[in-house]
Amino acid sequence: MRNERRDIVRDHDFDGIQEFDNQLPRWWVGTFVLTILLGLFWWTARYTFGTEPTIREIHAQEWAALMKLQDEKGGKPPTDEEVLAAKEDPEAMADGKKTFETTCFACHGKLGEGKIGPNLTDAYWIHGGQPSQIATTIFKGVPEKGMPTWRGVLSADKIKHAAAYVVSLKGSNPPGAKEPQGTPEP
Protein backbone atom coordinates (compact mmCIF):
# COMPACT_ATOMS: atom_id res chain seq x y z
CA MET A 1 0.00 0.00 0.00
CA ARG A 2 1.28 3.36 -0.92
CA ASN A 3 2.21 5.83 1.76
CA GLU A 4 -0.42 8.53 1.60
CA ARG A 5 0.94 12.04 1.94
CA ARG A 6 -0.31 15.40 1.05
CA ASP A 7 1.27 17.77 -1.38
CA ILE A 8 3.05 20.51 0.50
CA VAL A 9 3.11 23.89 -1.19
CA ARG A 10 6.22 25.97 -0.56
CA ASP A 11 5.66 29.44 0.82
CA HIS A 12 7.13 31.40 -2.08
CA ASP A 13 5.17 32.59 -5.08
CA PHE A 14 6.75 33.78 -8.33
CA ASP A 15 4.49 35.35 -10.96
CA GLY A 16 1.56 33.36 -9.63
CA ILE A 17 3.42 30.09 -9.88
CA GLN A 18 3.58 27.94 -6.76
CA GLU A 19 5.97 25.07 -6.23
CA PHE A 20 5.34 21.79 -4.46
CA ASP A 21 7.93 20.47 -2.03
CA ASN A 22 7.75 16.83 -3.10
CA GLN A 23 10.53 14.24 -2.99
CA LEU A 24 12.04 12.94 -6.21
CA PRO A 25 10.94 9.45 -7.28
CA ARG A 26 13.21 6.68 -5.99
CA TRP A 27 13.92 5.32 -9.47
CA TRP A 28 15.16 8.76 -10.54
CA VAL A 29 17.43 9.14 -7.50
CA GLY A 30 18.70 5.58 -8.04
CA THR A 31 19.53 6.33 -11.69
CA PHE A 32 21.32 9.52 -10.67
CA VAL A 33 23.43 7.73 -8.04
CA LEU A 34 24.18 4.85 -10.45
CA THR A 35 25.33 7.36 -13.11
CA ILE A 36 27.72 8.99 -10.64
CA LEU A 37 29.11 5.60 -9.56
CA LEU A 38 29.61 4.47 -13.16
CA GLY A 39 31.33 7.77 -13.97
CA LEU A 40 33.69 7.35 -11.03
CA PHE A 41 34.40 3.74 -12.04
CA TRP A 42 35.12 4.76 -15.66
CA TRP A 43 37.34 7.66 -14.57
CA THR A 44 39.31 5.42 -12.19
CA ALA A 45 39.66 2.63 -14.75
CA ARG A 46 40.78 4.98 -17.49
CA TYR A 47 43.08 7.41 -15.75
CA THR A 48 44.28 5.56 -12.66
CA PHE A 49 44.79 2.08 -14.04
CA GLY A 50 45.27 3.07 -17.67
CA THR A 51 43.00 0.37 -19.08
CA GLU A 52 41.98 2.55 -22.03
CA PRO A 53 44.19 4.71 -24.28
CA THR A 54 44.16 8.44 -23.73
CA ILE A 55 42.82 10.83 -26.34
CA ARG A 56 46.38 11.70 -27.37
CA GLU A 57 47.25 8.03 -27.83
CA ILE A 58 44.11 7.47 -29.91
CA HIS A 59 44.98 10.52 -32.03
CA ALA A 60 48.55 9.28 -32.56
CA GLN A 61 47.27 5.84 -33.61
CA GLU A 62 44.74 7.33 -36.02
CA TRP A 63 47.34 9.70 -37.47
CA ALA A 64 49.81 6.84 -38.02
CA ALA A 65 47.10 4.79 -39.75
CA LEU A 66 46.24 7.76 -42.00
CA MET A 67 49.89 8.31 -42.95
CA LYS A 68 50.29 4.59 -43.70
CA LEU A 69 47.18 4.66 -45.89
CA GLN A 70 48.40 7.75 -47.73
CA ASP A 71 51.82 6.15 -48.28
CA GLU A 72 50.18 3.00 -49.65
CA LYS A 73 47.91 4.95 -51.96
CA GLY A 74 50.28 7.72 -52.95
CA GLY A 75 53.66 6.00 -52.91
CA LYS A 76 56.67 8.29 -53.42
CA PRO A 77 56.97 11.44 -55.51
CA PRO A 78 58.12 10.72 -59.05
CA THR A 79 61.70 11.31 -60.14
CA ASP A 80 62.91 13.74 -62.82
CA GLU A 81 63.17 10.91 -65.34
CA GLU A 82 59.62 9.69 -64.69
CA VAL A 83 58.14 13.19 -65.04
CA LEU A 84 60.12 13.92 -68.22
CA ALA A 85 59.07 10.55 -69.70
CA ALA A 86 55.43 11.42 -68.94
CA LYS A 87 55.97 14.78 -70.66
CA GLU A 88 56.77 12.92 -73.88
CA ASP A 89 53.64 10.74 -73.67
CA PRO A 90 50.56 12.43 -75.25
CA GLU A 91 48.11 10.38 -73.15
CA ALA A 92 49.93 11.29 -69.95
CA MET A 93 49.95 14.96 -70.95
CA ALA A 94 46.20 14.87 -71.67
CA ASP A 95 45.60 13.26 -68.27
CA GLY A 96 47.92 15.82 -66.64
CA LYS A 97 46.05 18.70 -68.28
CA LYS A 98 42.71 17.26 -67.14
CA THR A 99 44.02 16.80 -63.60
CA PHE A 100 45.41 20.34 -63.58
CA GLU A 101 42.15 21.79 -64.87
CA THR A 102 40.09 19.97 -62.24
CA THR A 103 42.30 20.35 -59.16
CA CYS A 104 44.83 23.15 -59.67
CA PHE A 105 43.15 25.82 -61.75
CA ALA A 106 41.33 27.51 -58.85
CA CYS A 107 44.63 28.71 -57.38
CA HIS A 108 47.02 28.64 -60.36
CA GLY A 109 44.66 29.70 -63.16
CA LYS A 110 43.47 27.72 -66.15
CA LEU A 111 46.72 28.43 -68.04
CA GLY A 112 49.01 28.35 -64.99
CA GLU A 113 49.16 32.17 -64.93
CA GLY A 114 48.68 32.32 -61.16
CA LYS A 115 45.77 33.63 -59.13
CA ILE A 116 45.92 32.88 -55.43
CA GLY A 117 48.82 30.54 -56.08
CA PRO A 118 52.02 31.42 -57.90
CA ASN A 119 52.51 31.76 -61.64
CA LEU A 120 53.69 28.42 -63.06
CA THR A 121 54.66 29.71 -66.50
CA ASP A 122 57.69 31.87 -65.73
CA ALA A 123 61.24 30.96 -64.72
CA TYR A 124 60.72 31.80 -61.01
CA TRP A 125 59.94 29.02 -58.55
CA ILE A 126 59.25 29.16 -54.83
CA HIS A 127 59.75 25.46 -54.06
CA GLY A 128 62.00 24.45 -56.94
CA GLY A 129 61.37 24.21 -60.66
CA GLN A 130 63.00 20.87 -61.42
CA PRO A 131 60.50 18.16 -62.48
CA SER A 132 60.98 16.11 -59.31
CA GLN A 133 60.69 19.25 -57.14
CA ILE A 134 57.42 20.17 -58.83
CA ALA A 135 56.15 16.62 -58.32
CA THR A 136 57.22 16.69 -54.66
CA THR A 137 55.40 19.99 -54.15
CA ILE A 138 52.24 18.47 -55.62
CA PHE A 139 52.77 15.26 -53.63
CA LYS A 140 53.44 16.82 -50.22
CA GLY A 141 51.69 20.17 -50.67
CA VAL A 142 52.62 23.35 -48.85
CA PRO A 143 50.07 23.55 -46.01
CA GLU A 144 51.52 26.74 -44.51
CA LYS A 145 50.83 28.51 -47.82
CA GLY A 146 47.45 26.93 -48.43
CA MET A 147 48.37 24.22 -50.95
CA PRO A 148 46.98 20.85 -49.87
CA THR A 149 48.85 17.59 -50.13
CA TRP A 150 47.58 15.59 -53.07
CA ARG A 151 49.08 12.26 -52.04
CA GLY A 152 46.32 9.93 -51.03
CA VAL A 153 43.89 12.02 -53.10
CA LEU A 154 45.49 11.61 -56.51
CA SER A 155 47.20 8.44 -57.63
CA ALA A 156 50.96 8.44 -58.18
CA ASP A 157 50.38 8.45 -61.96
CA LYS A 158 48.06 11.46 -61.79
CA ILE A 159 50.63 13.37 -59.72
CA LYS A 160 53.33 12.46 -62.25
CA HIS A 161 51.14 13.52 -65.17
CA ALA A 162 50.15 16.79 -63.48
CA ALA A 163 53.82 17.54 -62.78
CA ALA A 164 54.66 16.82 -66.43
CA TYR A 165 51.91 19.19 -67.52
CA VAL A 166 53.21 21.92 -65.18
CA VAL A 167 56.72 21.42 -66.61
CA SER A 168 55.25 21.92 -70.08
CA LEU A 169 53.75 25.27 -68.99
CA LYS A 170 57.19 26.80 -68.32
CA GLY A 171 57.87 29.69 -70.67
CA SER A 172 54.33 29.86 -72.10
CA ASN A 173 53.75 33.34 -70.58
CA PRO A 174 49.94 33.55 -70.93
CA PRO A 175 48.19 36.94 -70.86
CA GLY A 176 47.45 38.30 -67.38
CA ALA A 177 50.21 36.27 -65.76
CA LYS A 178 50.97 37.02 -62.14
CA GLU A 179 54.25 38.74 -61.20
CA PRO A 180 57.21 36.38 -60.64
CA GLN A 181 57.66 34.91 -57.18
CA GLY A 182 60.60 32.95 -55.81
CA THR A 183 64.02 32.50 -57.32
CA PRO A 184 64.88 32.11 -61.00
CA GLU A 185 65.62 28.58 -62.23
CA PRO A 186 67.17 27.64 -65.56
Order of alpha helices (4+ residues) and beta strands (2+ residues): beta-beta-alpha-alpha-alpha-alpha-alpha-beta-alpha-alpha-beta
